[in-house]
């Protein structure tokens, strides 16, 4: 049996996407996505829990997010989970899990946002390709990972 690492979330962006550029000029976009779950507890009281997901997009998906997505937009995001380990300011080891987006589709109604590309996407920070683990492998692996192949 093979392993499957697929994450599919539908939620709203929590902030404006942050765009950086690789030395090749390709964009890398980071944004947060909120998903909510609502239920009634045993006492009949309404409860709600919101989960925040960190998302990173490369290539054409990054260009779409950079140009057309803003705070509060409703998005469909499909990708895989990746956990990075880093050290905080005090030297403690921390872990952060993010979704590496393969597909990003807007579910925001057309009248609710501008269809014109945004022009405020100047590079925030240049990124060395060494900062993006296995970035050279993305163009090879991503086309092979489609839901139709996994569930066929």
C-alpha positions as CSV (number, residue, x, y, z in Angstrom):
1,X,0.0,0.0,0.0
2,X,1.3,3.4,-0.9
3,X,1.3,6.5,1.3
4,X,-0.9,9.5,0.5
5,X,-0.2,13.1,1.7
6,X,-3.1,15.2,0.5
7,X,-4.6,18.2,2.2
8,X,-7.8,19.9,0.9
9,X,-9.2,22.9,2.7
10,X,-11.8,25.5,1.9
11,X,-11.5,28.7,3.9
12,X,-10.9,32.4,4.0
13,X,-7.6,34.2,3.8
14,X,-6.6,35.8,7.1
15,X,-4.3,38.4,5.7
16,X,-2.9,39.8,2.4
17,X,-0.7,37.2,0.7
18,X,3.0,37.8,1.2
19,X,5.0,37.4,-2.0
20,X,8.8,36.8,-2.3
21,X,10.9,35.9,-5.3
22,X,13.4,33.2,-6.0
23,X,16.7,34.2,-7.7
24,X,15.1,32.8,-10.9
25,X,12.4,35.5,-10.6
26,X,9.7,32.9,-9.8
27,X,7.3,34.0,-7.1
28,X,6.7,32.2,-3.8
29,X,3.5,33.3,-1.9
30,X,2.7,32.6,1.7
31,X,-0.8,33.2,3.2
32,X,-3.0,32.0,6.0
33,X,-6.3,30.3,5.6
34,X,-9.0,29.9,8.2
35,X,-11.4,27.0,8.4
36,X,-14.2,26.8,10.9
37,X,-16.2,24.0,12.4
38,X,-19.6,24.5,14.1
39,X,-21.6,22.2,16.3
40,X,-24.0,22.0,19.2
41,X,-22.6,20.6,22.4
42,X,-24.5,18.2,24.7
43,X,-26.2,21.1,26.4
44,X,-27.5,22.4,23.0
45,X,-25.1,25.4,23.0
46,X,-23.6,26.4,19.7
47,X,-19.8,25.9,19.5
48,X,-17.3,27.0,16.9
49,X,-13.6,26.3,16.4
50,X,-11.4,28.0,13.9
51,X,-8.2,26.4,12.6
52,X,-5.5,28.4,10.9
53,X,-3.5,26.9,8.1
54,X,-0.3,28.3,6.7
55,X,-0.1,27.9,3.0
56,X,2.8,28.3,0.5
57,X,2.3,28.4,-3.3
58,X,4.9,28.3,-6.1
59,X,4.8,28.9,-9.8
60,X,1.5,29.6,-11.6
61,X,-0.4,29.1,-8.3
62,X,1.8,31.7,-6.6
63,X,1.2,34.1,-9.5
64,X,-2.6,33.6,-9.3
65,X,-2.6,34.3,-5.5
66,X,-0.2,37.3,-5.9
67,X,-2.4,38.9,-8.6
68,X,-6.0,38.0,-7.6
69,X,-6.2,37.0,-3.9
70,X,-6.7,39.4,-1.0
71,X,-7.6,39.3,2.7
72,X,-11.0,37.6,3.3
73,X,-11.2,35.8,0.0
74,X,-12.8,32.3,0.0
75,X,-10.3,29.7,-1.5
76,X,-10.2,26.1,-2.4
77,X,-6.6,24.8,-1.7
78,X,-5.3,21.4,-2.5
79,X,-1.8,20.3,-1.7
80,X,0.4,18.3,0.7
81,X,1.4,18.8,4.3
82,X,5.0,19.6,5.1
83,X,6.5,20.1,8.6
84,X,9.6,22.2,9.0
85,X,11.8,22.3,12.1
86,X,13.5,25.5,13.2
87,X,15.0,27.1,16.3
88,X,13.2,30.0,18.0
89,X,15.0,33.1,19.5
90,X,15.7,31.2,22.7
91,X,17.3,28.2,20.9
92,X,14.3,25.9,21.4
93,X,13.4,23.6,18.6
94,X,10.0,24.3,17.1
95,X,7.9,22.7,14.3
96,X,5.6,24.4,11.9
97,X,3.3,22.6,9.5
98,X,2.1,24.2,6.3
99,X,0.3,23.2,3.1
100,X,2.3,23.2,-0.1
101,X,-0.4,24.2,-2.5
102,X,-0.7,22.4,-5.8
103,X,-4.1,23.9,-6.7
104,X,-5.6,27.2,-5.6
105,X,-9.1,28.2,-6.8
106,X,-11.1,31.2,-5.8
107,X,-14.6,30.6,-4.5
108,X,-15.2,34.2,-3.9
109,X,-18.2,35.5,-6.0
110,X,-17.1,37.5,-8.9
111,X,-18.9,40.6,-7.8
112,X,-17.3,40.5,-4.4
113,X,-13.8,41.2,-5.6
114,X,-12.0,42.9,-8.4
115,X,-11.1,40.8,-11.4
116,X,-8.2,43.1,-12.3
117,X,-4.7,42.0,-11.3
118,X,-3.3,43.7,-8.3
119,X,-0.4,45.9,-8.8
120,X,1.0,46.0,-5.3
121,X,3.1,42.8,-5.5
122,X,6.6,44.1,-5.3
123,X,9.2,41.7,-3.9
124,X,9.2,41.8,-0.1
125,X,12.3,39.7,0.3
126,X,14.5,37.9,-2.2
127,X,14.8,34.2,-1.3
128,X,17.7,32.0,-2.0
129,X,16.6,28.7,-3.6
130,X,18.4,26.9,-0.8
131,X,15.7,28.3,1.6
132,X,13.0,26.3,-0.3
133,X,13.6,22.6,0.4
134,X,13.5,20.5,-2.8
135,X,12.4,23.4,-4.9
136,X,14.2,21.9,-7.9
137,X,12.0,18.8,-7.6
138,X,8.6,20.6,-7.7
139,X,8.3,20.8,-11.5
140,X,8.9,17.1,-11.7
141,X,6.8,15.8,-8.8
142,X,3.7,18.1,-8.9
143,X,2.4,17.0,-12.3
144,X,2.5,13.4,-11.1
145,X,0.4,14.1,-8.0
146,X,-3.1,14.6,-9.1
147,X,-6.2,13.4,-7.3
148,X,-7.5,11.6,-10.3
149,X,-4.3,9.4,-10.3
150,X,-4.6,8.7,-6.5
151,X,-8.3,7.8,-6.5
152,X,-8.6,6.2,-9.9
